[in-house]
């Protein structure tokens, strides 16, 4: 190399070094789910210092069930990180001294071998430091990549990092952080106690829990996301896996925009978007009417039987043009206004001759009409659907229970000390079926026994009314 070229190269190197040193330095704001750090307002790159701690801790999976989570920042998913395209990130990963395992971090936003995993391998009581430049805008997953990788992810070690484009993202009224994960426990769903990880179930992809933000009910009841009519909402949606692809859907909403897989391709007017394990999506929508909007994995048994269910509570003025609510309930005669004649005598329905038959027949009615919400074991879904097992609400007033089945229930209630605020629609059951299912419930799952007759149901069908509660039970 000629002397002049060497001098030029050295000068250029010094120039780049001076440029890097000239970047302003700022500490990253990290937030626990479902919150998101504020948008980045600066119009230039910066050196962003991220300080993340790995913590192993016992937390609630669902009521009565605990789990030893391995976390980034003490939450599942881990802390949300927000930087800008072109930023230089200095990452400090500290492993708490109480940890039993070494951990590291593989950030999908990193361009480099292992996404930072090898550079960040950290023993308990130590801190590792590495740096990278955010070259590509997008929403990226990060996760622990220490062997066995699947076990570390399955225990909750994942989160999201947003690299905002240089021009920023369009302004919205609210932003939230939602991340799905699947968990594998020795006990079945709802089995009480501290549940250990089950490697065989994980290998077989036989998840006991599929949840948003780390646990059943993490975003329902008092933990529901909130918004107002007219708000534009952006959800940063991730999927930590480790195994299952998410069919992310908000019941009653259409996504105005979906940034496909967290990149810059935008699909519009989307009902359900796929989020791969180890992937993400950004969804945006405007809220036009009030009510409770339910977030689910539309692989629907995961929502109602394994926990993948969250809620957005929207307050504001109703718009009956956009959505009327129920306007009428009339008799439906599918063959016209006259009942059609059929040859022969219609078979008479089989009626229960004893309390034991009522219980047996009632179980069939329950499995066909009630089980999806109240679950096969009667335990319900925390903060969404109340239990009918050992239920103080059910046992307290049998007449009220008949009215709930026949005419529906709305408003806040408390069952076994837990608050619920949702709607149960009136069930279209015959007097016989309503009596049987209530008798089944009263004599199942540690309820106090009793019997409801078809005559009692007929009387409440005539004189009863919808059960409504006002105010708050919190």
Secondary structure by P-SEA (a helix, b strand, c coil): ccaaaaaaaaaaaaaaaaaaaacbbbbbbbbcccccccccccccccbbbbbbbbbbbbbbccccccccccccccccccbbbbbcccbbbbbbbbcccccccccccccccccccccccccccccccbbbbbbbbbccbbbbbbbbcccaaaaaaaaccccccccccccccccccbbbbbbbbbbbccccccccccccccaaaaaacccccccccccccccccccbbbbcccbbbbbbbbbccccccccccccccccccccccccccccccccbbbbccccbbbbbbbbccccbbbbcccccccccccccbbbbbbbccccccccccccccccccccccbbbbbccccccccccccaaaaaaaaaaaaaaccccccccccccccccbbbccccccccccaaaaaaaacccccccccccccccccccccccccaaaaaaaaaaaaaccccccccccaaaaaaaaacccbbbbccccc
